[in-house]
Amino acid sequence: MQFRDLKKQYQVLKSDIDAAMVEVAGSSQYIGGPWVKALEQELAEYVGVKHCVSCANGTDALSLAVMAWGIGEGDAVFVPDFTFFSSGEIVSAVGATPVFVDVDENTYNICAESLEKAILKVKEEGKLTPKVVVAVDLFGLPADFTKVCEVAKKYGILVLEDGAQGFGGKIGEQVACSFGDIATTSFFPAKPLGCYGDGGAVFTNDDEVKALLESFKVHGKGAMKYDNVRIGMNSRLDTIQAAILQVKLKAFKDYEVADVNKAAAMYDKALAALAEAGKLKLPVVPEGFLSSWAQYTIQVAERETRDALQAELKAKGIPSMVYYPKPMHKQEAFAGCTQTDADFPVTMKLCDTVLSLPMHPYLTQEEVDEVAAALKAFLK
Ligand SMILES: *Cc1c(COP(=O)(O)O)cnc(C)c1O
């Protein structure tokens, strides 16, 4: 069994993907060009924002956002303690200070109450200026942007939606990657919308920010390419990836988001009895939210159970992953961080108890049943 079956997806889309790759190869246009522009337009349209600026990966997308805002030394950027490293790395990379915030036990996303407390603490200490909150759409579920944006507005800070895992999710009719002042995503192969290598994109409605993003991603270019007005980076989405993504975006819109939600419903049903018996906790999608299910992540009682369960699944040929075993505040790279375990009771617990199961739009009922049977045999 595959954790995320990209081979199966390729088999389904093979003729279109092969044709797209061959077309790019024959065009001799390998950087930029009509494929990249067309994809940016399609992505912006799907997400429902004015501008999409493609780039080399999801980490660069986040970096470009904080660069465009001029975030740097003395600035506090609030980041969930339970996320992938990039969400905080890009803060330190520009010389600003990440301030970690605990998450919600049900949604795994940043807790708005904890965010407000963290902002107040920073203000009280008076050393840093609160500037940005990075709200991550973890495991495919959009963060609670109504609450997050309310807190952000109250304290005058910007919202950066890290939609690397959230592409395709929704709150009501509003699509993920449209919630922040800037939003970003990643096209790493295993993300909800992945390419065949690295890729990323930045989304915004702000014309000035868009112009800055276009400059920063091309060595800080000015009016023309060999006029450099600021220190930027080199961050491009390859033409061949854009062509592949056009094919995959169509499948994503036509049926993949719907099918991955069907797979989640199969798990919910197959695991309902175990959840009712208190043996595990199922992922929670709040009323009105839609997840794009980057991960289907359950919780068990404690670390020993989780680790033994994972070993048992592995012995039965069922892959599973621990996202994430270590909180951000404990990462050696953030050694200067003065926050302690006591600040993050939920994240500390989740790092010990979460387990992500095989999940993708091509998952079958038989596969779900096989995983459910293995969980039942071990946990009952
Ligand atoms: C994957 C991921 C990123 C980084 O994306 P890359 O394309 O790998 O650079 C950032 N944030 C989150 C939450 C991610 O899951």
The ligand as a Gaussian input file, in Angstrom:
#p B3LYP/6-31G(d) Opt

LIG

0 1
 C        5.673000      21.564000       2.654000
 C        5.444000      22.734000       3.499000
 C        6.133000      23.950000       3.297000
 C        7.289000      24.081000       2.351000
 O        7.058000      23.721000       1.045000
 P        8.306000      23.301000       0.102000
 O        7.723000      23.354000      -1.269000
 O        8.725000      21.937000       0.511000
 O        9.371000      24.309000       0.297000
 C        5.795000      25.023000       4.084000
 N        4.846000      24.944000       5.018000
 C        4.163000      23.800000       5.252000
 C        3.105000      23.789000       6.298000
 C        4.460000      22.654000       4.508000
 O        3.795000      21.525000       4.752000

